[in-house]
Amino acid sequence: MFSCSVGVFKNGRVEIIANDQGNRITPSYVAFTSEGERLIGDAAKNQLTSNPENTVFDAKRLIGRTWGDSSVQQDIKYLPFKVILYVSLHLSIMTCHDNFLFQNCCCHCLRPG
């Protein structure tokens, strides 16, 4: 599984910034509730079993790949969320709230909650 971290170079060294739960590593999970709420990291991962079709993970592996890529077609068979063809062969994620390009979905992990 993928994760993300944010760091800053401060006083001659790199300091990894803790997320809102105090962890220095955030799982690369983004979920959307039926009410339109966006959950990221641990909160999204923790509700995967109750909301799998609206919980996105492993999105980084699909960034930059196209719909016609045979490995994409193989991968999406095993994902609980819906991957759809978007403009010009790009991939998009369809959730209860909206459609998102994979790279935009990954950006949610780095936004403040």
C-alpha positions as CSV (number, residue, x, y, z in Angstrom):
1,M,0.0,0.0,0.0
2,F,1.1,3.5,-0.7
3,S,1.5,6.3,1.9
4,C,2.6,9.9,1.9
5,S,4.5,12.2,4.1
6,V,5.3,15.9,4.1
7,G,8.5,17.4,5.3
8,V,10.3,20.7,5.6
9,F,14.0,21.5,5.7
10,K,14.5,23.4,8.9
11,N,17.6,24.3,10.9
12,G,19.8,22.2,8.6
13,R,17.7,19.0,8.7
14,V,14.5,17.6,7.3
15,E,11.5,17.5,9.7
16,I,8.6,15.2,8.8
17,I,5.3,16.9,9.7
18,A,2.8,14.9,11.7
19,N,-0.8,14.7,10.4
20,D,-3.8,15.7,12.4
21,Q,-3.7,12.3,14.2
22,G,-0.1,12.7,15.2
23,N,1.3,10.2,12.6
24,R,4.2,11.1,10.4
25,I,3.0,8.7,7.6
26,T,-0.5,9.0,6.1
27,P,-2.0,6.1,4.2
28,S,-2.9,7.1,0.7
29,Y,-6.6,6.5,1.1
30,V,-9.3,8.9,0.2
31,A,-13.0,8.2,0.9
32,F,-16.2,10.1,0.2
33,T,-19.3,9.7,2.2
34,S,-22.8,9.9,0.8
35,E,-23.1,13.3,2.5
36,G,-20.2,14.6,0.5
37,E,-17.7,14.5,3.3
38,R,-14.1,13.8,2.3
39,L,-12.0,11.5,4.6
40,I,-8.3,11.0,4.1
41,G,-5.6,8.8,5.5
42,D,-6.4,6.6,8.5
43,A,-10.0,7.8,8.7
44,A,-10.6,6.7,5.1
45,K,-8.7,3.4,5.5
46,N,-10.7,2.6,8.7
47,Q,-14.0,2.7,6.9
48,L,-12.9,0.8,3.8
49,T,-15.0,-2.3,4.7
50,S,-18.2,-0.3,5.2
51,N,-17.8,2.0,2.2
52,P,-15.5,0.2,-0.3
53,E,-17.0,1.6,-3.5
54,N,-16.3,5.2,-2.4
55,T,-12.8,4.5,-0.8
56,V,-9.9,5.0,-3.2
57,F,-6.5,3.5,-2.6
58,D,-3.6,2.4,-4.9
59,A,-4.4,5.4,-7.1
60,K,-0.7,6.3,-7.6
61,R,-0.1,3.1,-9.5
62,L,-2.7,4.2,-12.2
63,I,-1.5,7.8,-12.6
64,G,-0.3,8.5,-16.2
65,R,-1.6,5.2,-17.5
66,T,-4.4,5.0,-20.1
67,W,-7.6,3.0,-20.4
68,G,-6.2,0.8,-23.2
69,D,-3.2,-0.4,-21.1
70,S,-3.7,-4.1,-20.5
71,S,-2.3,-3.9,-17.0
72,V,-4.8,-1.2,-16.1
73,Q,-7.7,-3.5,-17.3
74,Q,-6.3,-6.3,-15.2
75,D,-5.8,-4.1,-12.1
76,I,-9.3,-2.5,-12.1
77,K,-10.9,-5.9,-11.9
78,Y,-9.8,-6.1,-8.3
79,L,-10.6,-2.6,-7.1
80,P,-13.8,-2.0,-5.2
81,F,-14.2,1.5,-6.5
82,K,-15.3,2.2,-10.1
83,V,-12.6,3.3,-12.6
84,I,-14.0,4.9,-15.7
85,L,-12.7,6.2,-19.1
86,Y,-12.4,10.0,-19.0
87,V,-11.5,12.5,-21.7
88,S,-8.7,11.5,-24.1
89,L,-8.2,8.0,-22.6
90,H,-7.5,9.3,-19.1
91,L,-8.7,7.3,-16.1
92,S,-11.1,8.7,-13.6
93,I,-12.6,7.5,-10.3
94,M,-16.4,7.5,-10.0
95,T,-17.7,7.9,-6.4
96,C,-21.0,8.8,-4.9
97,H,-19.9,12.4,-4.7
98,D,-18.3,13.1,-8.0
99,N,-15.7,11.9,-10.6
100,F,-12.0,12.5,-9.9
101,L,-8.8,12.1,-11.9
102,F,-6.4,9.9,-10.1
103,Q,-3.8,12.6,-9.7
104,N,-6.4,14.9,-8.1
105,C,-7.5,12.2,-5.8
106,C,-3.9,11.7,-4.6
107,C,-3.7,15.5,-3.9
108,H,-6.4,15.1,-1.3
109,C,-4.0,13.2,0.9
110,L,-1.7,16.2,1.2
111,R,-4.5,18.8,1.8
112,P,-5.2,19.8,5.4
113,G,-8.3,18.0,6.7
